[in-house]
Amino acid sequence: MADYQQWEESLVAPIIRQAQQKLMSPRKFHALCQQVIKSTGQKKLYFYPPPSELLDVTNGITIKELRQFFDKLANYVSSTSSEGHRVTLYLKRVRLRLGRVNKTVVLVKKTRVCQHSPKSVVERCDPGRVSRPRESAPREVKPSREKLEVNPKGLYSKAMLYQDLPSQDLPTQPAPIHPEMLSTGGMKVEVEIAGAGMVGRVARLRINGKDVAFKAFFDPDFVWQHGPWAEIPIGIRLKYAQVTKNCAEFLFASQDWMVSEWIYPDTNPQFRNNGITYEQFAAQEGLTQLNSLNIYNYNPYNIRLDPGGIQKEYWGRRWHDFFRGIVFYLRKVQREGLKSLTPYLSKRMITYLFRRLIVLISPWKSDSIAGMEKR
């Protein structure tokens, strides 16, 4: 396991070193990652290991299990639009007999509270399925009879919840789960949908009592000034330069999700002793100012919640960003239909977009418009 992890980390080590020394453009970061993917055949790349306080060796949840769990959690978070939705998960790695072969799998016990009554559901980890809770009458907790799909590499089933898959993707014979396996607890993961922005949806995760922000990207394949190909290298650069005074600290990521420090409403930069402000760093590096118009991307003490949009300043940048944004929304409509634009037709969002257009035409008015937004 340790050898596999070291090999996996070594794949992206040269990219991370470059991203630490100088802010890398989304196109360059994407190109370097694609080179690694094509040369190694590795479909998933991971940047930085999770901190040890998010792991639980007692229940068999190490770096590898947590990363692969997050790969499936990203599907669930990005497709769960109910802000405030909560679910509690218990992860445990066990050995099961599948046919004539013993396999190591990760079991997930899921509990959630419905609008009308409490409900508890027990499920098995399925590497290709993230399943949404069925809205039905309360029922007693019992082992799920859902099919278990085994990792082609013969390691274990990797993740949780549900996602509809064709029936032919599932084996015909489910493996039995002994009740004792389900009654021994597991690593507790609390998930709460916090909200969504233009490029992704954020959930607050509480793992082993520690809160982190988990962001699942809507269109991770699109390369532009937002999304994973921009926010991951930004996070790496700011983390290395200790720009943490008024910005949430980047922790670790993959190609379609990112984990960062959870900023509370009462978190005050005056009491964050380590690091420098983004404004200090931007002046040294010639970077863009933070978008002060989007007040929902800050806590009440003006701590930036995510690094989206930060880049080198250059002539014509605002117009280039504007047209790339149009392409992003056209892709969204093509993928999800016109109804996908409904959240952007609210009075608040239309007002915000109108003010962004004013700043695009007259950049010198950004400070005065930002003051109007805060009032």
N, C-alpha and C positions, 0 to 999 in steps of 0.2 A: 504493500500500500504506500509506504514512504517513498519507495523508488518510483512508483507511478506518479506520485504527486510532484517529486522533484523533476521528472521528465516533463510533466505538464507545465510546471512553472518555467522551465528553461525555454519553452517554445516562445513565450512572449517577453522574456527577460530583456532582449535587445530593444524591443519596441518600448517597453516601460522606461528603460534608461534614456532613450531619446526623448520620450515625452516628459521626463522629469527635468531635463536640461533646458528645453525650449518648447513653448506652446506649439503643438503640432496641429496643422489644419485637418479638418475632417477628411478631406480627400486623401491626404498623405497617410493618415492613421488607418483609414479603410484599406488603402492599397497595400500597406505593410502587413496588415492582418490577413488579407486575401492571399498574399504570397505564402504565409505560413500555412494557411488552410490547404492550399493547392499542393504545397511541397510535402506535407505530412499526412494529408487525408483526414486530419482532425477537424471535425465539423464545429466543435465548440471551443472557444478560447476563453480563459478566465484571467482576470487582472487583479492581482493581490489576493492573498489568502484571507479567509474570514478570521477575525480575532478569536482567540481561544475561549473567551467568555460566551461565544455563541455556539460552542460545541458541547457535546455531552458524550464522552467516551464510555461512560457507564451504560448508556442505552445504545451504543454503537454508532452514534452520529458524529462522524469525523468530517474533515474538510470535503472529501469527495461526496459523501452522502448529502451534506448541506447544499453544496453547489447544484447537484442534480435535482434535489428537492426544489430549489429556487427556479430551476428551468421550467418546471411544471407549475409552480406557484405563479409565475409570470403570466401564464395562460389564464389562470383563474382571476387574477387581479385585473388584467386588462379587459376582461369580459364581464366583470361585476360592476355595474354602473350605480348601484344603490349606495350613495354616500352614507357612511355610518354603519354599514353592514359589518357584522362581527362573526367570527368563527374561531373556535379554539381547537387546536390540533395537538395530538400526542404522537411523536415519532419514536419508533423502536425498531432496531435491526435484530432479526431473529433468523433461525435456520428452519426451513420447511422441506418436507419431502414432496417433490413434484414428480409424480409417476414413480420411476425407479431411481431418481436422482435427488440428492439433497442440495438445496440451493439456499443462498443467503438472500433474504429479502428485507425490505423496510415496510413495516406495517404502520398505518396511520389510523388513529382513532379520532374521529371528528365529532365535536359537539357544537351546537349553535342554539341560540334562543330565537324562536319564531315570534311573530308579532302577537300571537294570541296565547301561545303556550310553549313551555320548554320542550326541546327535542334533542335526542342524542342519537348519533349515527355512528356505527363502527364500519370502517372500510379497510380494504387492503390497498397498499400502494400498487399502482399500476403505471408502468413507465410511459404509456402512451395515452393515458386517460385522465382528464381532470373533470370531475363530475359535479354538477351543480346540485344542491339539495333539492329534492322533490318536495313541493308544497302539498302536504297531506296531513291527515290527522296524526296526533302523537302516537308513537308506538314504542314498545319496550326495546331496550338495547339488546341486540343479538348479533352474532357474527354475520357479516355480509356474505352473500353467495355470488358476488360478482366474480367474473373470471379474472385470472391472474396472468398477465403477459410477462414472459421472462425476457430479460435483456438478451439480445442475440449473442453477446460476448459471454453469457453464462455467469454473470456476476450476481445481479439481483434486480428486482423491480425497483424503480427509482423514485416514484413520486406519488401524487395524491389526487384528491378531489375528483372531478370528472370532466371529460370532454368527449362528445359523441364521436365514435369511430365506427366504420363499417363492421358488421358482425364477422366478416371473414378475417378481420385482424385479431380476433380473440380465439384462444384455444377452446376446445370443446369440453374439457374436463377441469373444473376448478379444484384447487388443492384445498384440503380441509384446514381449518384454523382451530387450534385447541383453545378453549375459553381461558385457560390460565395465561396464555400469551397476551390476551386482551385486558386482563385484570391487573397487570403488573406495571401500569403507568407507562411512562415514556418521557421524552423531552417535550416540554410544553411550549407551543408556539401560538401566541394570540395574534390574530389578524384583524385589523379594522381598516376599512376603506376610508381614507381621509379626503380624497377629492381627485379631480382630474384636470389636466391642462390641455394645451394644444397637442403635445406630442406623447403624453403618457398619463397613466393613473398611478397615484401614490397610495400605499397602505402603510399604516403604522404596525410594525411587528414588535412584539415583546417576546424575547427569547431568553430564558433563564433570568428573567427579571430585568433585562436590558432592552430599552426601546431603540429601534432603528427605523429609518425611512426606506421603504422598498419601492422603487419606481419601475413599472413595467411599461415598455415603449409600445405604442400603437403600430408604428411602421418602421421597424428596426433596419430594414434593408435600404431605406432612402438615406442618401448621404447629403447632408446640408448642415447649416450652422446650429441646428438643434438635433435632438435625438442622440443615440448612443455613440455615434462616430464623432460627435463633437463634445458631448458632455463627459465621456470617459477620459479623453486626453486632457480636457480642461481640469477635471477633478484630480488627475495624477499630477499635473503641473502645480496646481494650487496647494495640494497636500505636501509636495516636496518642498515648496517655498514657504510652507507654514502660513499660508493665507487663511487663517482660521478665526481671526478676531471677529469679523462680521459676516462670515460665510460658513455654511454647514460643511463639515469635513467629509470628503470622499473616503469610503472604506474599502469596497471591493465591487466587482462587476463581472458581467458576461456581455455577450453581444446584444441581448434584448432586455436586460434588466440591470439595475444599478442600486447599490445599497450605500446610504450615507448616514451621517449623524442626524438623529431626530432633534429638531429644534422646538422647544416648548414655547408657549406664548409669553412666559415670564423670563425667558433666557435673555440676559442683558450683556451686551459686549463689554461693558465696564468691568464685569466680573470674570471675563475670559482672559486670564493672565498671559497665556501663551499665544504666539503668533502675531501677525500684522494684519492691517485692514486691506481690503481689496483695492481701495483707492490709492494706498501707498504703492502697492505692487503694480497697479495699472500704469501709474505715472512712470515707474522705472522701465516697464516693458513696452509701453506704447499700445496698451490694450483699450478696448472700448469701455465706455462707462456702463454701469449696470442700468438696466431698464427700470427706472423709477416709476414709470406709468403703471406697471402691473403691481399694485399694492398687495395683491393676494399672493405674491411670491416672496413676501417678507413677513416676519413676525412683528408685533407692535413696537419692538425696539430696533427695527430696520436691519435685522440679520437676514441675509439672503438665504433662501431655502434650497435653491438648486442653481447650478452654474450655466444654464442654457443661454446661448447667444453670445457668450464671451468670445472674442476673437481679436486679431490684430486690426487696428484702425487703418483704413485705406480709402482713397477717393472712390466714390460711387458705391461704397459698401452698403448703405441703407437701401438703395434701389436694387442692388443684387439680392439682398436678403428678402426684399419685398417680392420679387419675381420668383425666387425659390419657394417662398411661402405659398404663392399661388399654385405652383406645381404640386406642393405637398397636399393641398386641399383637393386638387383635381384627382390625385391618386386616391385620396380618401373616398371621394364620391364614386370613382370607378370601382373601388373595392367593396364599399359598403352601401352605396346608393345615396340619393339626395337626403334621406332622413338622417344620415349621419351628421349633417350640418345643423340640425335642430338646436343642439346645445349652444351654438355660436350665434343664435338669433335672439338671444335675450337682450333686454334693454341695457344691462350692464356691459355685455360683450360688444354690442354695437357702439356704445359710447366709447369704450376702450379702443376699438378699431378706428373710430373716427379721429380720436386724439392721436393715435399712431400715425394716421395719414397726414395730419397737420404737421407733426414733427418730421415726417419724411420730406415734406415740401419745405418746411421752415425749421431746420434743426435747432436754431437759436431759441426757439420757444419751448424747448423740452422742459426746462426748469420750472417755468411758470405754469405749464400744464400739469406737471407732476404735483405742484402745490395745490392746484384745483382738485386733483384726484384724491389727495389725502384729506382735504376738507370735506 
